[in-house]
Amino acid sequence: MLLTLFLFIASAVAIYLACEFFVNGVEWVGCRLKLGATAVGTILAAFGTALPESAVTFVAVVFGNTPEQKEIGVGAALGGPLVLATLAYAVVGFILWRKARSGLPCTINADQRRLARDQAWFLGIFVVKIALGLLVFAWKPWLGVLFLLVYAVYVKRELSADEGAMIMEELEPLKLRPGNPSMGWALVQTLLALAAIAAASHVFVRQIEAIGGWMGMAPHMAALLLAPVATELPEIMNALIWVRQGKERLALANISGAMMIQATIPSAMAIFMTPWLLDTPLLVAGGLTMLSVGMLWLGFRRGAMRVPTLAGVSGFYVLFAVFVVLRFAA
C-alpha cells in the first residue's frame, strides 16, 4: 500500500510538470497555426488531454473479455463528464476566489456566451446519450456514428467562429527553445509532454484502481467515481496553470472542449461495443452532470457567471460521492 501511495503522488506530480510543458507548447502550436485562444483550448488542448480517458474507455470496451471489464469503459464514459462538469470548473472558480482574497481582480475573463453555447451543445448530446442507456433495440450500436459526426460538426463550428490568432508577445517563451521557435520545436515539446502525460496518467490510473480495490469498490464503480479523477487530471492541471497565468479563457475553453470530446468519442466507442444499458449509479451520475451543466449554462448565457457559483458546482460531485458511500454502506 505504501508503494501505491508513493506512485500515486509521484505520478500526480509528473502529470502537473508535464502539463506545464504541454500548455506552453500547445499555445505556440496554436500561434503558428494562427488560431485564437478559444480554438486552442477547445480543440488542440482538449484533444490532447482527452487521450487518457478515451484510452481507458477504448481498452475496456474493445479488449475487455468479461462484462465487468466492459462496464469499466461505460463507467469511464460517464464519469469523465461528471468530473469535468464539477471538479474541473470548480478548480477555476476556487483559484479565482483565492485571487480575490489576495486583493487581486476576481473576474472571469472569457467569452461567456460562447461557453454557454458549448454547454448547450453538450447538454443536448448528453441527454440523448442517457436516453439511449434506458432503451433496448437491435440497431443501437450504429448510433455511435452520429456522436462522431456531431463532434466533427462542433470542431468545424469552433474553427469558423475563431476570434483570430494569438499574439506572440503574450506567450511565455517556449521551454525547449526560447526566442522565436519554429512550428517544429513547438510540436516536439507538445508531443513529448503529451507522451509524458499519457505515461504518468497510466500509472496514476493503476494506483486509483488499486486504491479502489483496497476500499472494496466494484470495478465499474471505481471507474465511475475514482478513475475519471485520474484521467481528467490533465484538464484540471491545465486549468490550474492557465488560471494562475491569468488566462481563464484558455482554461475554460479547454474544459468545455474536453467535455464535448467526452460526450461524443468515448461514448461512441462504448455504444459500438457494449449494450449501453445504465444502472442506478450511472443514471445518478448522469443526472448530476446534467444539473451541473444546466447551472453553468444559465450563468454563462446571462454573461453573469459569478466565481462562487463556478466553484460551487463541485458540490454535485460531493453529492455523488455521498450517494456511492451510502449505497456501499447499505
Secondary structure, 3 states (H helix, E strand, C coil): CHHHHHHHHHHHHHHHHHHHHHHHHHHHHHHHCCCCHHHHHHHHHHHHHCHHHHHHHHHHHHHCCCHHHHHHHHHHHHHHHHHHHHHHHHHHHHHHHHHHHCCCCCCCCCCHHHHHHHHHHHHHHHHHHHHHCCCCCCCHHHHHHHHHHHHHHHHHHHHHCCCCCCCHHHCCCCCCCCCCCCHHHHHHHHHHHHHHHHHHHHHHHHHHHHHHHHCCCCHHHHHHHCHHHHHCHHHHHHHHHHHHCCCHHHHHHHHHHHHHHHHHHHHHHHHHHCCCCCCHHHHHHHHHHHHHHHHHHHHHHCCCCCHHHHHHCHHHHHHHHHHHHHHHHC
